[in-house]
Amino acid sequence: MIVTKFGGSSLADASHFLMVRDILDMEPERRYIIVSAPGKRAPHDQKITDLLLACHAQAAQHLPYEPLFAQVAERYQEIARDLGQPDALQHDLDQVKEAIGKGASRSFVASRGEYLCARLFALWMKLPFVDATDLMVFDEDGKLNQARTLRQVRAVLSDTFTAVIPGFYGADSRGDILTFSRGGSDVTGALVAAALDADLYENWTDVTGFRSADPRIIPDASYISSLTYRELRELSYMGASVIHEEAVFPVRNAGIPTSIRNTINPHHPGTLIVPCLRQIGKLPAVTGIAGKRGFTTIILEKMNMNDEVGFGRKVLSVLETHRINFEHLPTGIDALCIMVNSESLNSKKAQVLEEIESAVHPDAISIQEGIALVACVGTGLFKLHGTIARLFTAVAEQGITIRTMFQAPSELSIIIGVDEQHLETAIQAIYNAFIRE
């Protein structure tokens, strides 16, 4: 059995609805379908959810929201007309419009994009509709209760052979609707897949799988046919992601593979994300490369630092007080480097440095700003001799100085720090050395 999620780009208009129907017809095991709100039809277009949130903002200020809601209604009515269902959503649209006028919550209004899309899709396909409020369980503090959600999904869907389910939202014990963060339909799909012990979770979108590097930097970057959830996590940390980060954990914990597929190119196999690789033949040294700007390194030097018990704890306590996460912590005998997100540090920099000075009295303290991190990720990274030398040589031949380097304890990635202006060149050099062979 397959749980299948279709993103907003896959449901932007009636022609995409027809593509989705064809995809479902190709494989009868695609039985549980999670849908997002219709996305953009063209670059200048607006997403349904953005329009709904604008309606809520207008109504909250007692300003006319009806013209904006008319755009929402017309999008759905156009799709319904083109599918031969001209009156399918009129009652639902009237109810949503009335609820906005009566002061419905922001989460309720935001969730209606998925709700209306799922209702229309279910009516058109003549499939059962199951509301996400009956499946996704939130606590009173607004956080998902995963254990209760999994039990609820099993209880509700155990007697339902197939269903269309709206993504992105659920409800608390009072029945109040709450939402995931944007893109949260991925999470809904992953939770349904985990609860039902699916054989596969499919995520259909507008990209043909996961690429080995950012195509804006490497236009012809190859597609990754298969990678592990651990590799995905490492690459996603650097911003290389086509799936909501929180959607990884339910299926990963359940040992269910995830397939990333392209709705307009359904015969392409896309990328399969698996709990562990079952590789036949040569394992690539580098599965993917990703990079991100915006890091700062705080460098502390102190003689005999390694003999001073609690030195690192005291430094990190200062960051904790200011709610600053450290990204990496390379150390030496008499030096400690703390790499942090620049944005989280900038407004507090002077105070943080002063408090660190007071806490550990370093011989010297300095700041290195404008650092970009490049991650080389791969299960086979350390199965070949000379990997680090090869990486350093590729970067050095471009005249790029490596500011820092650390290896993940899992032996899954090597991360180097370079000046921000060299990020793209470093990624190109590493790609040419390891993947463009």
Steps between C-alpha positions, in 0.01 A plus 500: 500500500624847406422833665524777244528874560453760226638850552345829396686508169343161418147638549530852361223459240272245336769373263711408802202327663481284188871418527449396860210275403720332239773444758253338737365280220854380421530329839194366687704477822492881521205495737537791744537839334609812692455830318630854543325822404534597132832669433606756243400452137762752385778704668276806545219293652414490871473187709156423640632492857654846462167636373314341791743648752453840337122455539546427869722805549243726332210358701696531826532873434131527405598578143333355188631151435237400243701606188792283610275207582341536156842417353518188719152393399567559131813279510305207638196563283718514189656163586157354582349626172789361296454163672129497422399566863379864485303499825716261699639749753244779518365405843850455644618833357199679648574348842866607490411853394248528783747362755763760403245776547410366845861514619628147438853434626804549281573126505145416397513739205847383393387137508209553262723486193578134564147427620333637185750332270452161666122538492505580128744220418300243697170603339649494151672164550201354692728406789435523877604830662650483850561833672842553654328620819404136556860382463766754603493558879650816650552573869364814662841669464474469122751216458425181314439198724661240279418194709129586516500597132637162393239320711223723365600445137496124551163512672330721241650352182509131598161443337555743210666337200578831332458868586581856402643696794585872519853570621647776715258506795330314783311583818544504877270338756263800484462458127694820422693473176879533517754488217851378439754746365473581128559194287356286778297279268822297471471434873138388472594251231795364695288450813229316306765279337661422836169428672382263227841331460502586130740329263591839353435871553493698176546876490396642161617852425644714219859369515633175361656373819791619709806641323863451596559878514300821477406535129537877533871432552538180296232524228552141384530352850410131486197352671558277799327168439522389862622638830449426867296703747827578680649642181183698438518645850859615446418662165177658629694667782676699228170595339492235226151363542190417300302362792389658830765425763248368754361254245817294513469370855168305498591294192865465596406367844254258340757379246286613204674629185399833348486559125536855362327519159404760240130526412563620145768232442343200672709234324826636642593292806597809701689453825440220749587583862562183698581406861830340389661451160494158338767588249613266224824598331705813564376731775558867411741684729278809500123470471431872509655841565324791666610837635365786706616851582454693823734358764730663753780339699586613851864406566628470857865443591632418847812323616430163667135527406477122481587480872221738600198290595171653384653747253278395210191475717542856624534634146197309375299612803539860382361405160217308665407804708460699178320211325773461239558151363854403412539331162845346539769492767850433363766503775875489560712460812504872573221623273126464467295607197124535518322531169157666520239637264595863435143626512443357848820662629511841333265698725659353815863481392654755738312365803577136418873569462504698824329218690733236352797715602365521853420129519829345382758786478659393170845622396346610171157511346421578138220481247514362146193606302376434149554125505319259269485128571519235230394145587611195303263221595517132423480160661804400293702808593753322721503166323752636250857604582604861443153654507599800714818560298298492180249749641766740630689483169188582299430807712865612521540486121235774482705723729251464786616501862327249727420681826388194696426134450320234701393145444166370626544233771271278292756508216217617278622849409796732477425869548738777404475872568594753233451872452145566385605639161660164415197281576389433142855445373573253781185300425584494127855381574386221733226393258751474216740301717255244635184484291588623151745219439 
